[in-house]
Amino acid sequence: MRRMKKIYIILTHTGTVLSKIIKGFTKDEFSHVSIALDIELKEMYSFGRLNPYNPFWGGFVHEYIDKGTFKRFYKTRAKVYSLEITEQQYESIKNYIEQIKNNKENYKFNIIGLFAAGFHKKIKKQKSFYCAEFVKYVMEKADIKTDLPDI
């Protein structure tokens, strides 16, 4: 029998000006997505604000539900999906996240791609992601298919 693991996809909306702009373009209920490797959401990652007070300085972030941006914007709305994957897929996704984490200074926030997405255009830059691009990238690299909302 194949051993299975779980990952968690977290959709959030903080209510900030930038999140309202994103929501206005996408018409989605949520404006940010993260991926977590544990049910407690202690290993939660994305591309977003590096500083809770500066929406334009972004990059790879280890997010916490009780620190940083989510602490500052404590009325954040969220929806959490769990996804059962194989142990091999779990290790793969964990390794891809670890690679980016260990080289985070080489990665940038794809602000141009984020705004292009609002116009249903794709502008991909090497080693540059916005939140949904990052989550989609690590899931694709780990060969994980999902019927979650388009991320």
Buried (B, 14 or more C-beta within 10 A) or exposed (E): EEEEBEBBBBBBBBEBEBBEBBBEBBEBEBBBBBBBBEEEBEBBBBBBBBEBEEBEEBBBBBBEBEEBBBEBBEEBBBEEEEBEBBEEBBEBBBEBBEEBEEEBEEBBBBBBBBBBBBEEEEBEEEEBBBBBBBBBBBBEBBEBEEEEBEB
